[in-house]
């Protein structure tokens, strides 16, 4: 019946335009969700690297007392970067949840338009889109999505204000969080080491200190910061 109706009736230009808008909006939403997944994966890699550097620096300090002070400084520095990476991951997960919510609401709005012939503006979608526009990683494509949703009548306006980044913690709070992170990581390392079978003694001609390659801590920190800054910009 629908096929026959399509043959003998002219297509509704408004309905065609609405379908085109729906496809474009859904494509933009899927693009943003994929981007967030990539960003989350990149930060997870940075977190794993920071954890590895913390353990390596701690081992170095225990092995060579003359370098213990420097190793302790590096450990706390890496822990601070790990905390910042975890906060960024949490923000991106929140953004992804909001995007998924917007995707469902937009699909529902277009479905209602197809049935009832009209679209009602949604305050909920407008709020979520405005929040996501303020995220640097999504600003461009979310602004484009907002424009398309305004054309469709789903939202009425966009807000260009940028949300402030999470404020810096007080020094005492920051130190307490670093201590908590280090306690957990180094405790896990000790428990893992205790459960491993005893390793054979190294060849006397090849000291253990020479077996382990040490990476330049400053270079590693620069790489981690560049990766996080790239995701914020």
Residue pairs with C-beta under 8 A, 6 or more apart in sequence:
15 114
18 110
18 113
18 114
18 119
18 152
19 110
21 110
21 148
21 151
21 152
22 106
22 107
22 110
22 152
24 148
25 106
25 110
25 145
25 148
25 149
25 152
26 103
26 106
26 107
28 141
28 142
28 144
28 145
28 148
29 99
29 102
29 103
29 106
29 145
30 103
31 141
32 99
32 132
32 138
32 141
32 142
32 145
33 96
33 99
33 100
33 103
35 137
35 138
35 141
36 92
36 95
36 96
36 99
36 137
36 138
37 96
39 92
39 137
39 231
40 89
40 92
40 93
40 96
42 227
42 231
43 85
43 88
43 89
43 92
43 227
43 228
43 231
44 89
46 81
46 85
46 224
46 227
46 228
47 82
47 85
47 86
47 89
49 220
49 224
50 78
50 79
50 81
50 82
50 85
50 224
51 82
51 185
53 74
53 78
53 215
53 217
53 220
54 75
54 78
54 79
54 82
54 182
54 185
54 186
55 185
55 186
55 189
56 212
56 214
56 215
57 71
57 74
57 75
57 78
57 217
58 71
58 75
58 186
58 189
59 212
60 67
60 71
60 214
61 67
61 68
61 69
61 70
61 71
61 72
61 75
62 68
63 208
63 209
64 209
74 217
75 182
76 178
76 182
77 217
77 221
78 217
78 221
79 178
79 181
79 182
79 185
80 174
80 178
81 221
81 224
81 225
81 228
82 181
83 174
83 177
83 178
83 181
84 228
85 224
85 228
87 166
88 228
88 231
88 232
91 135
91 166
92 137
92 231
95 132
95 135
95 137
95 138
98 128
98 131
98 132
99 132
99 138
101 128
102 125
102 128
102 129
102 132
105 122
105 124
105 125
105 128
106 125
106 149
106 154
109 119
109 120
109 122
109 125
109 152
109 154
110 119
110 152
112 119
112 120
113 119
113 152
119 152
119 153
119 154
120 153
121 153
121 154
121 155
121 156
122 154
122 155
125 149
125 154
125 155
126 155
126 156
126 157
126 158
129 142
129 145
129 146
129 149
129 155
129 158
130 146
130 158
130 159
131 163
132 138
132 142
133 139
133 142
133 143
133 146
133 158
133 159
133 160
134 159
134 161
134 162
134 163
135 142
135 163
136 162
136 232
136 233
137 231
137 232
143 158
146 155
146 158
147 158
149 155
150 156
150 157
150 158
165 232
168 174
169 177
202 208
202 211
